[in-house]
Amino acid sequence: MVAHPSSGPRTVGAGNGQIVISIHTEPQPTDLGDVRVTNRAVVLRHVRLHAPCSRADIAARTGLNKATVSSLVTELIDRRLLRETGLTENRVGRPATMLVLDGEPYAALGAQIAADELVLAAVDLGGNRLLTWRRAFATPACSPADTVAALAALTRRATARLTAQGRAVLGLTVAVPGLVDATGSVPVATELGWRDVTLAADLRAALREPDLAVAVDTDANLAVLAEHRHGGYAGTTDLVHLTGGASVGAGVVAGGRLLRGSRGFAGGIGHVGLVESGPACGCGRRGCLTALAGLPAVVGRLLPDADADGPVTDYLPELDRIQALARQGDPAVHAALTEIGRDLGHAVAVLANLLNPEAVVVGGHLAVLSPWLLPAARSELAARTHAPGAGGCRLDASTLGPTAAALGGATAALAGIESGRLPAH
């Protein structure tokens, strides 16, 4: 489709998901540069979803005319965002030259700040992971400045490695388990002990105002972006990802778009009160989902001796212990996990009643413990949703592992290219 100033809103099917382009209904001056950017994004998205495909395939499926497609593909090959893979004869008519994403000269970084670790991931344009680093780091015991310094050091190392491979690093997006405003500042991250941290600005300063773009978002938002692109429900129009870690947050894709709210604070399911007289939460209230099902709460409940030698700063050994006990059939552990599963299902039912998602997937420790949590959670979801059959909502464990938010951050850092803007030479 070529954007035209007198046409109405158009929706272009593109395999999994849709591209929605809103155009003024009254005659307006056409910015040909903007139209080309839009059409470039249509071509890139089609190739990402349908590769290998030909120029004729792109024109037929998107509505762009053949001359426009030819011009765009030539430009994208020149910038090494697409490449040709040879001819195919498995089609009617003459053999066609097939196209796939290239993007080998480019990479994007995603980082994840958790209560007990820092994660850094890099991907290329096709979503292939180039590196994934996890470093134990007791974030609540450190100052925000120390955290920024450690993250900047990881970023410099990763950038140096990728640059040595001949790749240009296009951007870095950092995931935080807290609220994030439009400037990339963190008004509050209870589980990290942070308030009013100007994270994006501080990280740019620590990196000495780098060429790459630096952004910050919530771990839940970035995890659901990763889920929507790479997970078991990729392309699902209405999807929720619940993070598992020191806190529980909800990343929401509604109608194919990330739901942020008026100030970017949507998704705070972790501090929705579920039990009036429940355990105290770090936010100062009682009975929040995080206080019932967050990782510190789960460890404290199932392993009361875990902090005998001091505060827990690395939860992986404790999570392994809980898994081992559950596999051995420990009755107390099974009973506790069933009750936590009910609390989780209660929270998912709130989301299902409000949003009617097609699927809710749980990540982090909730995914690790899903064999014991989800049976009770699914029963509670079915019992507490008003719509029959939970409104069609499925509840499953994420397949992306504990670094989903970092993967989502790297995916978000590629958004400029995917929206049709070319990287600098």
C-alpha positions as CSV (number, residue, x, y, z in Angstrom):
1,M,0.0,0.0,0.0
2,V,1.2,3.5,-0.9
3,A,0.0,6.1,1.6
4,H,-2.2,8.7,-0.1
5,P,-3.4,11.9,1.6
6,S,-7.0,11.6,0.6
7,S,-7.5,8.0,1.7
8,G,-9.0,6.9,5.0
9,P,-7.4,4.8,7.7
10,R,-6.1,1.6,6.3
11,T,-5.2,-1.7,7.9
12,V,-2.7,-3.9,6.1
13,G,-2.5,-7.6,6.9
14,A,1.0,-8.8,7.5
15,G,0.9,-12.4,8.6
16,N,0.9,-12.5,12.4
17,G,-0.4,-9.1,13.5
18,Q,-1.3,-6.0,11.4
19,I,0.1,-2.7,10.4
20,V,-2.3,0.1,11.0
21,I,-1.6,3.4,9.2
22,S,-3.9,6.3,9.9
23,I,-4.2,8.9,7.1
24,H,-6.0,12.2,7.1
25,T,-9.3,12.1,5.4
26,E,-9.0,15.7,4.2
27,P,-6.5,16.7,1.5
28,Q,-3.1,17.4,3.1
29,P,0.4,18.0,1.6
30,T,2.1,14.7,1.3
31,D,5.5,14.3,2.8
32,L,7.1,11.8,0.4
33,G,9.9,11.1,2.9
34,D,7.4,10.0,5.5
35,V,5.5,7.9,3.0
36,R,8.8,6.2,2.0
37,V,9.6,5.5,5.7
38,T,6.2,3.9,6.2
39,N,6.5,1.8,3.1
40,R,10.0,0.7,4.0
41,A,8.6,-0.5,7.3
42,V,5.9,-2.5,5.5
43,V,8.5,-4.2,3.4
44,L,10.8,-5.0,6.3
45,R,7.9,-6.4,8.4
46,H,6.7,-8.6,5.5
47,V,10.1,-10.1,4.9
48,R,10.6,-10.7,8.7
49,L,7.3,-12.6,8.8
50,H,7.4,-14.4,5.5
51,A,11.0,-14.9,4.5
52,P,12.1,-16.2,2.1
53,C,9.9,-14.2,-0.2
54,S,10.2,-12.4,-3.6
55,R,9.7,-8.8,-4.7
56,A,6.5,-10.0,-6.4
57,D,5.3,-11.6,-3.2
58,I,5.8,-8.4,-1.3
59,A,3.9,-6.4,-3.8
60,A,1.0,-8.8,-4.0
61,R,0.6,-9.2,-0.2
62,T,1.1,-5.5,0.8
63,G,-0.5,-3.6,-2.0
64,L,2.6,-1.6,-2.8
65,N,3.2,-1.3,-6.5
66,K,6.1,-3.3,-8.1
67,A,8.2,-0.2,-8.9
68,T,8.0,1.0,-5.3
69,V,8.9,-2.5,-4.0
70,S,11.8,-2.7,-6.3
71,S,13.2,0.7,-5.3
72,L,12.8,-0.1,-1.6
73,V,14.3,-3.5,-1.8
74,T,17.3,-2.1,-3.7
75,E,17.8,0.5,-1.0
76,L,17.5,-2.0,1.8
77,I,19.9,-4.4,0.2
78,D,22.4,-1.5,-0.3
79,R,22.1,-0.8,3.5
80,R,22.5,-4.5,4.3
81,L,19.1,-4.8,5.9
82,L,17.9,-7.3,3.3
83,R,19.9,-9.8,1.2
84,E,19.1,-12.1,-1.7
85,T,19.4,-15.8,-1.2
86,G,19.2,-17.0,-4.9
87,L,16.4,-18.3,-7.1
88,T,13.5,-20.6,-6.4
89,E,11.7,-22.6,-9.0
90,N,9.0,-23.9,-6.6
91,R,6.4,-21.5,-7.9
92,V,4.2,-20.8,-10.9
93,G,5.9,-18.8,-13.7
94,R,9.5,-17.8,-13.9
95,P,12.0,-18.4,-11.0
96,A,12.2,-15.5,-8.6
97,T,15.0,-14.1,-6.5
98,M,14.2,-14.6,-2.8
99,L,14.8,-12.2,0.0
100,V,15.6,-12.6,3.7
101,L,16.5,-10.2,6.5
102,D,20.2,-9.4,6.7
103,G,21.1,-6.8,9.3
104,E,24.5,-8.5,10.0
105,P,26.3,-5.2,10.4
106,Y,23.9,-4.1,13.1
107,A,23.1,-5.1,16.7
108,A,21.0,-3.9,19.6
109,L,21.5,-4.3,23.3
110,G,18.9,-4.9,26.1
111,A,19.7,-4.9,29.8
112,Q,17.8,-6.1,32.8
113,I,18.2,-4.9,36.3
114,A,16.9,-7.4,38.9
115,A,17.2,-7.6,42.6
116,D,20.0,-10.2,42.4
117,E,21.5,-9.9,39.0
118,L,22.3,-7.7,35.9
119,V,21.6,-9.2,32.5
120,L,22.8,-7.9,29.1
121,A,21.6,-9.4,25.8
122,A,22.4,-8.5,22.2
123,V,20.4,-9.4,19.1
124,D,20.6,-8.8,15.4
125,L,17.8,-7.6,13.1
126,G,16.5,-11.1,12.7
127,G,16.2,-11.5,16.5
128,N,19.2,-13.9,16.7
129,R,20.9,-13.7,20.0
130,L,24.5,-12.6,19.7
131,L,25.3,-12.7,23.4
132,T,23.6,-13.1,26.8
133,W,25.5,-12.2,30.0
134,R,24.2,-12.7,33.5
135,R,26.1,-11.2,36.4
136,A,25.2,-11.7,40.1
137,F,24.6,-8.3,41.6
138,A,22.8,-7.4,44.9
139,T,21.0,-4.3,43.6
140,P,19.1,-3.4,46.8
141,A,22.4,-3.4,48.7
142,C,24.0,-1.1,46.3
143,S,23.4,2.6,45.5
144,P,21.8,3.5,42.1
145,A,25.1,5.1,41.2
146,D,26.9,1.8,41.8
147,T,24.3,-0.1,39.7
148,V,24.6,2.4,36.8
149,A,28.4,2.1,36.9
150,A,28.2,-1.7,36.8
151,L,25.7,-1.6,33.9
152,A,27.8,0.9,32.0
153,A,30.9,-1.4,32.4
154,L,28.9,-4.4,31.0
155,T,27.6,-2.2,28.1
156,R,31.1,-1.0,27.2
157,R,32.4,-4.6,27.1
158,A,29.5,-5.8,25.0
159,T,29.8,-2.9,22.6
160,A,33.6,-3.5,22.2
161,R,33.0,-7.1,21.4
162,L,30.2,-6.4,18.9
163,T,32.2,-3.6,17.3
164,A,35.2,-5.9,16.9
165,Q,32.9,-8.2,14.9
166,G,32.1,-5.4,12.5
167,R,28.7,-4.6,13.9
168,A,27.3,-1.1,14.7
169,V,25.4,-1.0,18.0
170,L,22.2,0.9,17.4
171,G,20.7,1.2,20.9
172,L,20.4,0.0,24.5
173,T,17.1,-0.4,26.3
174,V,17.2,-1.1,30.1
175,A,14.5,-3.0,31.9
176,V,13.6,-2.1,35.5
177,P,11.2,-3.7,38.0
178,G,9.5,-0.5,38.9
179,L,7.7,2.5,37.5
180,V,9.3,4.3,34.5
181,D,8.3,7.8,33.2
182,A,8.6,9.2,29.8
183,T,12.1,10.6,30.5
184,G,13.5,7.3,31.4
185,S,13.5,8.1,35.1
186,V,12.3,5.7,37.8
187,P,10.0,7.4,40.3
188,V,9.9,4.2,42.4
189,A,11.2,0.7,42.3
190,T,10.2,-0.7,45.7
191,E,12.0,-4.0,45.4
192,L,15.3,-2.2,44.5
193,G,14.9,0.4,47.2
194,W,14.9,3.2,44.5
195,R,13.1,6.5,44.4
196,D,13.4,9.3,41.8
197,V,16.4,7.7,40.0
198,T,17.2,9.5,36.7
199,L,18.4,6.2,35.2
200,A,18.5,7.0,31.5
201,A,20.3,10.3,32.0
202,D,22.7,8.8,34.5
203,L,23.5,5.9,32.2
204,R,24.1,8.2,29.3
205,A,26.5,10.2,31.4
206,A,28.3,7.1,32.6
207,L,28.7,6.0,29.0
208,R,29.9,9.5,28.2
209,E,27.0,10.4,25.9
210,P,27.4,7.5,23.5
211,D,26.3,7.4,19.9
212,L,23.8,4.7,20.6
213,A,20.3,5.6,21.9
214,V,19.7,4.8,25.5
215,A,16.2,4.1,26.8
216,V,14.5,2.7,29.9
217,D,11.3,0.8,30.3
218,T,9.6,-1.5,32.8
219,D,10.7,-5.1,32.8
220,A,7.1,-6.2,32.3
221,N,6.7,-4.0,29.2
222,L,9.9,-5.3,27.7
223,A,9.2,-8.9,28.6
224,V,5.8,-8.8,26.8
225,L,7.5,-7.3,23.8
226,A,9.9,-10.3,23.7
227,E,6.9,-12.6,24.2
228,H,5.0,-11.0,21.4
229,R,8.0,-11.3,19.0
230,H,9.7,-14.5,20.1
231,G,7.6,-16.4,22.5
232,G,5.1,-19.2,22.3
233,Y,2.3,-16.7,21.6
234,A,4.2,-14.6,19.2
235,G,1.9,-12.3,17.2
236,T,-1.1,-12.7,19.6
237,T,-3.1,-9.5,19.5
238,D,-4.1,-9.5,23.2
239,L,-1.4,-10.9,25.4
240,V,-0.2,-10.4,29.0
241,H,3.2,-11.4,30.4
242,L,3.6,-11.6,34.2
243,T,7.2,-11.1,35.4
244,G,8.6,-13.3,38.1
245,G,11.3,-11.9,40.4
246,A,11.5,-9.7,43.4
247,S,8.2,-8.1,42.2
248,V,5.4,-9.2,39.8
249,G,4.5,-6.9,37.0
250,A,2.1,-7.1,34.0
251,G,3.2,-6.2,30.5
252,V,0.1,-5.9,28.4
253,V,-0.4,-6.0,24.6
254,A,-4.0,-5.0,23.8
255,G,-5.2,-4.8,20.2
256,G,-1.6,-5.4,19.0
257,R,-0.2,-2.4,20.9
258,L,1.6,-2.1,24.1
259,L,-0.7,-0.7,26.8
260,R,1.1,2.0,28.8
261,G,-1.5,4.2,30.4
262,S,-1.7,8.0,30.6
263,R,1.7,8.4,32.3
264,G,3.3,5.1,31.4
265,F,2.5,3.4,34.7
266,A,0.1,0.6,33.5
267,G,0.7,-3.0,34.5
268,G,1.1,-2.6,38.3
269,I,-0.6,-5.8,39.1
270,G,2.1,-6.6,41.7
271,H,0.7,-4.0,44.1
272,V,-3.0,-4.9,43.7
273,G,-4.2,-6.1,47.1
274,L,-5.6,-9.7,47.0
275,V,-5.8,-10.6,50.7
276,E,-6.9,-7.9,53.2
277,S,-4.9,-9.3,56.1
278,G,-2.1,-10.7,54.0
279,P,1.7,-10.3,54.5
280,A,3.3,-6.9,54.4
281,C,4.6,-5.7,51.1
282,G,7.6,-3.5,50.5
283,C,5.2,-0.8,49.2
284,G,3.8,-0.3,52.7
285,R,0.5,-2.1,52.1
286,R,-0.6,-5.7,52.9
287,G,-1.7,-8.6,50.8
288,C,-0.3,-7.4,47.5
289,L,0.4,-10.0,44.8
290,T,4.2,-9.3,45.1
291,A,4.0,-10.0,48.9
292,L,2.2,-13.3,48.1
293,A,4.0,-14.6,45.0
294,G,7.1,-12.5,44.4
295,L,10.4,-14.5,44.6
296,P,11.5,-13.3,48.1
297,A,8.0,-14.0,49.4
298,V,8.0,-17.6,47.9
299,V,11.5,-18.3,49.3
300,G,10.7,-16.8,52.7
301,R,7.6,-19.0,52.9
302,L,9.0,-22.3,51.6
303,L,12.5,-22.0,53.0
304,P,12.3,-20.1,56.3
305,D,15.9,-20.9,57.0
306,A,17.2,-19.3,53.8
307,D,18.3,-16.1,55.5
308,A,19.9,-17.8,58.5
309,D,23.3,-16.6,57.3
310,G,22.2,-13.1,56.4
311,P,19.9,-11.5,53.8
312,V,19.5,-13.5,50.5
313,T,21.2,-11.7,47.6
314,D,21.2,-14.5,45.1
315,Y,17.9,-16.4,44.8
316,L,19.0,-19.0,42.3
317,P,20.2,-21.6,44.9
318,E,17.0,-21.2,46.9
319,L,14.9,-21.6,43.7
320,D,16.8,-24.8,42.9
321,R,16.1,-26.1,46.4
322,I,12.4,-25.4,46.1
323,Q,12.3,-27.3,42.8
324,A,14.1,-30.2,44.2
325,L,11.7,-30.4,47.2
326,A,8.7,-30.2,44.9
327,R,10.0,-32.9,42.6
328,Q,10.5,-35.1,45.7
329,G,6.9,-34.6,46.6
330,D,7.5,-32.7,49.9
331,P,3.9,-32.3,51.2
332,A,4.5,-28.9,52.9
333,V,6.1,-27.5,49.7
334,H,3.3,-28.8,47.5
335,A,0.7,-27.3,49.8
336,A,2.4,-23.9,49.9
337,L,2.9,-23.8,46.1
338,T,-0.8,-24.7,45.6
339,E,-1.8,-21.8,47.8
340,I,0.5,-19.4,46.0
341,G,-0.9,-20.8,42.7
342,R,-4.4,-19.8,43.9
343,D,-3.2,-16.3,44.7
344,L,-1.6,-16.1,41.2
345,G,-4.9,-17.3,39.6
346,H,-6.8,-14.7,41.5
347,A,-4.6,-12.0,40.0
348,V,-4.9,-13.4,36.5
349,A,-8.7,-13.5,36.9
350,V,-8.6,-9.7,37.6
351,L,-6.6,-9.3,34.4
352,A,-9.0,-11.6,32.5
353,N,-12.1,-9.7,33.7
354,L,-10.6,-6.3,32.8
355,L,-8.7,-7.0,29.6
356,N,-10.0,-10.4,28.2
357,P,-6.6,-11.4,26.8
358,E,-6.1,-14.4,24.6
359,A,-3.3,-15.6,26.9
360,V,-1.4,-14.8,30.1
361,V,2.1,-16.1,30.3
362,V,4.2,-16.2,33.4
363,G,7.9,-15.7,33.5
364,G,10.9,-15.8,35.9
365,H,10.4,-18.0,39.0
366,L,6.7,-18.3,38.2
367,A,7.7,-20.2,35.0
368,V,10.3,-22.3,36.8
369,L,7.7,-23.4,39.4
370,S,4.8,-23.5,36.9
371,P,4.3,-27.4,37.1
372,W,3.2,-26.9,40.7
373,L,1.7,-23.4,40.5
374,L,-0.4,-23.4,37.3
375,P,-2.9,-26.3,38.1
376,A,-4.3,-24.3,41.1
377,A,-3.9,-21.0,39.2
378,R,-6.0,-22.2,36.3
379,S,-8.7,-23.5,38.6
380,E,-8.8,-20.2,40.4
381,L,-8.9,-18.3,37.0
382,A,-11.9,-20.4,35.9
383,A,-13.7,-19.9,39.1
384,R,-13.2,-16.1,39.4
385,T,-13.8,-14.9,35.8
386,H,-17.2,-13.8,34.9
387,A,-17.1,-14.8,31.2
388,P,-17.6,-18.6,30.5
389,G,-14.4,-20.5,30.0
390,A,-12.4,-17.6,31.4
391,G,-13.3,-15.6,28.3
392,G,-11.0,-17.9,26.3
393,C,-7.9,-16.8,28.3
394,R,-5.2,-19.4,28.5
395,L,-2.6,-19.4,31.3
396,D,0.8,-20.8,30.4
397,A,4.5,-20.6,31.4
398,S,6.8,-18.5,29.2
399,T,9.4,-20.4,27.2
400,L,11.8,-17.4,27.0
401,G,13.6,-18.1,30.3
402,P,14.8,-15.6,32.9
403,T,16.3,-13.1,30.4
404,A,13.1,-12.2,28.6
405,A,13.1,-8.5,29.6
406,A,16.7,-8.1,28.3
407,L,15.7,-9.8,25.1
408,G,12.7,-7.4,24.9
409,G,15.0,-4.5,25.5
410,A,17.2,-5.4,22.6
411,T,14.1,-5.9,20.5
412,A,12.8,-2.4,21.4
413,A,16.2,-0.9,20.6
414,L,15.7,-2.1,17.0
415,A,12.3,-0.2,16.7
416,G,13.8,2.6,14.7
417,I,14.9,0.4,11.9
418,E,11.7,-1.7,12.0
419,S,9.6,1.6,11.7
420,G,11.4,2.3,8.5
421,R,14.2,4.7,9.5
422,L,17.6,3.8,8.1
423,P,20.6,3.5,10.4
424,A,23.3,6.2,10.0
425,H,26.1,5.3,7.5
